[in-house]
Amino acid sequence: MAGLILESQNGSLNEVIINTTSTKKLSGKINAYLAEDLESIQVIDSSIEGLTGGNKLQKIILDGNNIPTLSSVPLIQPTISELTNLTEFTLTNDNTLNGTLSSHKHDLGKASNLKIYNISNNNLSGPFHTLSANTAIERLDISSNSFAGLFP
């Protein structure tokens, strides 16, 4: 299955759960622009390349996906800092995900409603400086990565 376009009828789609534990996995980018009221998306055990759209998203859970290396192209567009309604971001158990968290793509200080930030069990490295001024964080899990330097 290559890519997924989410479209709501009369703005009624507000949650999507994709769990592809079979051998036919979802791949490509997920486009949520057409689902205007989408508040929650969970993608488990797939091979997605990213998520676009979903300005009203409150919860993003990406678990066990084969996400490519973090690069100059953000995994999520708009970026996490632009999703002002976001309360939970989980990106876990992806042993193929490596690279560093760039401050301009993952500046959580601007995501003022973010309470849960879980990027555990990946191969992320470099400095962890993405919290900046965010004081809403209630649960932070960055375990099983290779971050270095001082914790903010």
ABEGO torsion letter per residue (X at the ends): XBEBBBBBBGGABABBBBBBABABBBBEBBBAAABAABABBBBBGBBBAEBBEGAABABBBBBGBBBBBBBABBABOBBAAABAABABBBBBGBAABBEBBBAAAABAAABAABABBBABGBABBEBBAAAEABAABABBBABGBABBEBBX
